[in-house]
Amino acid sequence: MLLWLALIVIPLLFGLYAQVRVSSAYNKNLQIQSRGHITGAEAADAVMKRAGITDVEIVEVAGHLTDHYDPMNKRLALSSDNYHGTSLAALGVAAHEAGHAIQHKVGYAMMGLRQTMMPAVQIAAPVSYFVMGIGIFFLGSIFGGIMLKLGIAALLILTAFQLVTLPVEFDASRRAKLELPELGIIDPDELPGVSETLDAAALTYLAAFIASLGNLLYLLTLLNGGRRND
């Protein structure tokens, strides 16, 4: 029971806290307009141009916080609030995604590793919890053991991916915090609002890794317990 609490419940609660915090920080700083009134799209373009990037398309996408950088198609996608918005939150998110474009240009090793892992993750993600559920349900049987091992293998891939994601996201946020004031897009005293938004977002990636690691460790204890029972 204590092991279940430590490895499953506590990481789950931490993940919920991270989601609440990022929503709160983003919504708060979405209401604070930057003095320069530069839009997120303009900020992303300025950050990339300073790094010598002129071949990345900036596009508007539907949804809430659907912002991302697509290295395969060299496309930087910003949700409507961040594409058109001039808030501290919009500028932070836009510059963060531009940071990923810079990582791509300079050959940032961890980003390259994450992209290499993507095909395996796309296979492992949809099957991992389904296979693990079957393994736990039939725990103690040969079939259950096989399913549990397959689930653990899939979750191991996801956990490794979450771990590699951490430095990629942290580095993109670091670049954003440097570039925005240096380019004069925000004043130095506006940086805390940007940092609050990006730091809260980073917490969600940390929570995802901790949750994935907790699940992995818990399943390994189940597998070892089943072996001892055999």
N, C-alpha and C positions, 0 to 999 in steps of 0.2 A: 504493500500500500504506500509506504513512504517513497519507494523507488518510483512508483507511478506518479506520485505527486511531484517529485523532484524533476523527473525527465519529461513528463507530459503536461501536467496541469500548470506548473509554474511557467514554463516556456509559452504555453498558450495564453496565460494571463499577461505575460510580458508583451506578446504579440498584439493583444487587444489594446494594451496601454500605448504601444507604439503607434497603432492606427489612430487612436483618439488624439494623441499628441500631434501627429502630422496633420490631421484634419483641422485641429484647433489652430496650429501655427500658420498653416496655409491660409485658412479663412480669415484669420486676424490680419495677416500682412497683405492679403488681397485687397483689403479696404484702405491700406496706406499707400497713397499715390506718391511716386517718386517726384522729386522736384524738377528733374530734367524732362519729364513727360515723354521719355523714349519708350517705344513699345518693346515687348519681348522679342518680336521678330527682328526689329532693328538692332536690339542688343545682341542677339545671337549672331546676326550678320557682322556686326562690328567686331565681336570677339574672334570670329573665324577669320575675317579679313586681316586682323592684326597678326594672326598666325600664318598668313599666306594661303588661306583656304578660300578658293573662289568657285569651286566646282560642286559645292553641296547645296542642294535645293532646300529651301525652307518652306514648309507647307503647313496649312491649318488642318487639324483633324477634329472630329467630333468627340465628345465625351469629357469626363472630368479627370484631370491628371493623367491623360493618355499620352503625355509627352514622351518622346523617345528619339534616339538616333539610330538610323538604319545604315550600317556600314556597307552592306551589300549593294544598296542602291544609292548610297551617298545622299540620303534624305534626312533632314532634321524636321521632325513633326512636333508641332506645338498645339495643344488644345486651345480652343477659342479664347478663353480667359487669359491665357498666357501669350497667345499670338498677337492679339490686339491690345492687351492690357498694359498699363504703365505702372502697375503696382510693384512694390518691393518683392512680393511673392512671384509675380510674373517674370521679373527680371532675373531673380535667382534661379528659377527653373530653366528659363531660356539659356542663361549663361552656363548652367550645369550641362545641358544637352550639347551646347557648343564645345564644352570641355571634352565630351566624348569624341566629337569630331576631331579635336586637336589630338587626342590620344591615338585615333586612327591614323592621322597624318604622320605623327612622329614614330609610329610603330611601338606604342606602349605594350610591353610584353604581356601583362596580365589581361589586357583587352583581347589580344590575339589568342591567348589561351582560352578565354571565355568563349570566343567565337568558334574555336576548334571543338570545344565541348558541346556546342549547341545541338548538333544532330543527335548525339547520344541522349541529351536531356529531353529533347522532343519525343523520343521513344520512351524514356524512363518515366517521365512525368505522368502521363495518363494511365499507366498500368501499375505504378508502384503501390498506391494505397489499396487498389482493388485486389491485387495479388497478395499483399500483406494481410488484408482482411480475411481472405480465404485461408491463408496459412495459420492465422490465429484461431479461426473457427475450427479447423481440423488439427489443432495443435496436439501433438502426441502421436499422430499417425505419420506414416512415411510420406503420404501425399501432402499433408500439412507441412512437414519439414521441408519438402522440396519447394512448395509455394512460398514459405517463409524465407528461404534462402534467396529465391528469385526477387522477392520484395526487398530484402536487405540489399541485394546488389543494385537494384534500381535506386533505392534511397541513398546508397553510398554515392552514386553518381550525382544525385541532386544535392547532397550535402557538400560534395566537393565543388560543385558549381556555385553554390551559395557562398562558400568560402572564397573562391576566386573573385566573385562579384564584389566583395567588400572593398578591397583596395581600388577596384575600378571606379566604384561610386564615390568613395572618399576622395580619390584624386581629382575626379571631375568637379566635385564641390570645392575643393581647394583651389582649383584653377578659376572657378567662377568668382570666388571671393577675392582673388587677386586682380582679375581682369576688370571687373565692374568699376571699382574706384580708380584704377590706373587709367582707364579709358575716359574717365569723367562722366560715366553714365549715372553713377550715384555719388553722392557726397560721402566722406568718411563716416559721418554720424548716422548715415542711413544703412551702413553695413550690418549692424546688429539685427535688423529686420530680415535681411537676406540670409544671414547666418542662422537665425532661428528657424527659418523655413527649411533650409538645406540640412541642418543638423537633425531636425525632426524626421525628415525623409530618410536620412542615413540610418536612423534608429530602426526603421522598418526592415532594412536589409539585414541589420544585425539580429533583429528578432527572428527573421525568417531562417537565418543560419542556426541560431540557437534551438529553434523548434525542430528543424530538420535533424540536427545532431542529437537532440533528446530522443526523438523517435527512433533514430538509428541505434542508439545505445540501449534503449528499452527493448527493442526487438532482438538485439544480440543477447540480452539477458534471458529472454524467453527461449531463444534457440538453445542457449547453453543449459537452461533448466530442463528443456525437453531431452537433451542428450543425457543429462545425469539421470533422468527418470528411466531412460532406456537401459 
